């Protein structure tokens, strides 16, 4: 299914050799429009978080199938509040074509419009996050974030799963796009995609 390159990354297919997909790509900045989503939000310790995420992904896929809901973009893991030594406030979601009412478990939401720093990676999640954070610091960029008693709060920080899980069930070789919304006061001369 085709994706608008500006807002919705194209889903990767499984024909590539998995060894070729283990990488960290080059960071860039893009403007993104608001996107509607549905998701399940939970608080879970960092240790064991990915097992909880896998379970929620299965639940959300089943829910969407039962609802006849159409996805307009990849499934994602959104990090609302990060505390690597404590609870993580996360959401497993999917972009949908327009507003969807959801229910008591699966809630409607949006990925807000704005400038995002992003990069693509496969396998190296922690290294990819560190690479994007370091790059943004070198560029003098600021995140749309705040301190909370529970940890680092983010307006929008997510990892979109670009590989079609029906073709490649092994999550460790999926292509993932990490994207973090930048503060609205983006400095002039910031490196935009295509520069």
Phi and psi in degrees as a GROMACS rama.xvg file:
@    title "Ramachandran Plot"
@    xaxis  label "Phi"
@    yaxis  label "Psi"
@TYPE xy
-71.7191  149.575  UNK-2
-126.725  144.009  UNK-3
-71.6414  119.831  UNK-4
-61.5837  -28.0738  UNK-5
-72.963  -38.4982  UNK-6
-113.569  -35.0622  UNK-7
-126.155  108.678  UNK-8
-61.7109  148.657  UNK-9
-73.3288  139.236  UNK-10
-73.4119  132.36  UNK-11
-80.7693  147.781  UNK-12
-103.469  166.297  UNK-13
-90.7386  6.19631  UNK-14
-68.8853  -25.0629  UNK-15
-66.3224  152.644  UNK-16
-66.2119  126.247  UNK-17
-54.1755  -32.3633  UNK-18
-62.7211  -32.4923  UNK-19
-72.6226  -16.6549  UNK-20
-96.7989  9.82916  UNK-21
-96.8312  96.1141  UNK-22
-159.384  169.843  UNK-23
-126.152  121.722  UNK-24
-82.5936  -179.059  UNK-25
-82.3368  132.315  UNK-26
-69.6716  152.306  UNK-27
-153.333  172.361  UNK-28
-120.017  134.497  UNK-29
-134.984  151.637  UNK-30
-87.7298  133.919  UNK-31
-123.379  140.32  UNK-32
-79.456  160.689  UNK-33
-61.046  139.709  UNK-34
-127.184  135.385  UNK-35
-77.8138  149.285  UNK-36
-148.641  166.37  UNK-37
-127.994  149.215  UNK-38
-166.437  167.255  UNK-39
-115.451  121.721  UNK-40
-104.984  140.716  UNK-41
-150.272  162.989  UNK-42
-114.021  127.019  UNK-43
-146.132  147.896  UNK-44
-62.4423  149.45  UNK-45
-57.1981  -44.1144  UNK-46
-70.2111  118.003  UNK-47
94.3624  -1.75673  UNK-48
-61.0495  -41.0804  UNK-49
-70.862  -28.5567  UNK-50
-67.0057  -40.9745  UNK-51
-64.1453  -40.58  UNK-52
-62.7569  -44.7835  UNK-53
-58.7794  -41.8299  UNK-54
-64.4449  -42.1273  UNK-55
-68.7953  -34.6956  UNK-56
-60.6002  -45.5675  UNK-57
-61.1639  -44.2441  UNK-58
-62.7072  -43.9774  UNK-59
-66.6832  -41.8833  UNK-60
-60.3814  -44.0353  UNK-61
-63.1716  -42.359  UNK-62
-61.877  -46.3761  UNK-63
-61.7689  -41.108  UNK-64
-63.3561  -44.6701  UNK-65
-65.1658  -33.7518  UNK-66
-81.0614  -15.3466  UNK-67
70.94  21.9919  UNK-68
-74.9947  138.662  UNK-69
-98.9344  131.933  UNK-70
-85.1449  146.872  UNK-71
-114.371  -1.00887  UNK-72
-163.051  -178.566  UNK-73
-72.8931  161.549  UNK-74
-68.9798  155.942  UNK-75
-146.926  161.173  UNK-76
-112.55  115.921  UNK-77
-103.795  132.716  UNK-78
-103.451  100.392  UNK-79
-78.0785  -47.6518  UNK-80
-136.4  130.241  UNK-81
-113  127.699  UNK-82
-144.169  96.9472  UNK-83
-62.5426  -19.3775  UNK-84
-101.761  2.12691  UNK-85
-146.136  -149.745  UNK-86
-73.1707  144.457  UNK-87
-110.346  130.827  UNK-88
-96.5011  106.284  UNK-89
-127.83  162.908  UNK-90
-138.018  133.238  UNK-91
-100.703  123.724  UNK-92
-143.427  -177.742  UNK-93
-149.247  139.461  UNK-94
-72.9158  136.103  UNK-95
-123.159  159.362  UNK-96
-62.5752  -28.8328  UNK-97
-158.401  -176.038  UNK-98
-56.0323  137.249  UNK-99
-130.427  135.882  UNK-100
-69.8768  -23.4255  UNK-101
63.5374  -154.172  UNK-102
-156.259  -161.461  UNK-103
-68.5613  -20.9589  UNK-104
-102.074  -47.7605  UNK-105
-99.3954  114.915  UNK-106
-103.086  145.527  UNK-107
-74.2693  156.119  UNK-108
-166.009  -170.286  UNK-109
-144.247  152.782  UNK-110
-97.5224  114.157  UNK-111
-69.1669  155.078  UNK-112
-69.0424  153.979  UNK-113
150.265  -173.5  UNK-114
-87.556  131.335  UNK-115
-123.575  137.433  UNK-116
-92.1006  136.599  UNK-117
-150.449  162.961  UNK-118
-154.538  162.408  UNK-119
-108.057  147.633  UNK-120
-151.528  166.624  UNK-121
-137.692  131.409  UNK-122
77.3823  -42.1935  UNK-123
-92.5016  64.7081  UNK-124
-60.9076  -51.7774  UNK-125
-65.7846  -41.4202  UNK-126
-64.6267  -39.0774  UNK-127
-64.6884  -43.4988  UNK-128
-61.2527  -44.3993  UNK-129
-63.0846  -41.206  UNK-130
-61.8318  -43.6032  UNK-131
-69.1785  -41.3805  UNK-132
-62.8698  -44.0694  UNK-133
-64.9527  -42.6722  UNK-134
-60.7408  -46.2254  UNK-135
-61.6511  -39.5733  UNK-136
-63.0926  -43.5114  UNK-137
-62.7515  -31.7004  UNK-138
-84.5048  -5.67505  UNK-139
75.2834  27.5101  UNK-140
-92.0672  151.075  UNK-141
-119.758  141.954  UNK-142
-82.4717  156.191  UNK-143
-84.4439  84.4146  UNK-144
-145.732  168.833  UNK-145
-155.283  159.509  UNK-146
-85.4707  138.397  UNK-147
-130.724  162.394  UNK-148
-60.138  -24.603  UNK-149
-89.0489  -8.93729  UNK-150
141.367  -154.924  UNK-151
-87.9583  114.413  UNK-152
-88.6544  139.688  UNK-153
-125.665  136.907  UNK-154
-59.9604  -46.8653  UNK-155
-160.979  110.799  UNK-156
-136.062  119.902  UNK-157
-148.471  162.392  UNK-158
-121.426  114.185  UNK-159
-91.9675  129.422  UNK-160
-86.698  104.312  UNK-161
-84.0138  -24.5004  UNK-162
-76.85  136.954  UNK-163
-71.7932  110.776  UNK-164
-62.2924  -21.54  UNK-165
-73.8267  -23.7566  UNK-166
-97.3716  -28.2874  UNK-167
-136.058  96.5438  UNK-168
-74.668  -17.8378  UNK-169
-79.0779  102.688  UNK-170
-62.6868  -27.8934  UNK-171
-65.8387  -15.6659  UNK-172
-111.578  7.29075  UNK-173
-65.3669  149.801  UNK-174
-86.9178  132.202  UNK-175
-128.503  141.167  UNK-176
-108.358  120.758  UNK-177
-92.5792  127.947  UNK-178
-138.161  135.008  UNK-179
-132.408  129.047  UNK-180
-70.1743  134.356  UNK-181
-87.9425  157.551  UNK-182
-60.0392  152.782  UNK-183
-66.9366  -18.565  UNK-184
-91.6318  55.5962  UNK-185
-60.6059  128.049  UNK-186
-66.8292  146.725  UNK-187
-65.2761  144.164  UNK-188
85.5303  5.62734  UNK-189
-63.7534  141.699  UNK-190
-71.6383  106.276  UNK-191
-89.124  158.627  UNK-192
-56.617  136.409  UNK-193
91.6992  -11.6167  UNK-194
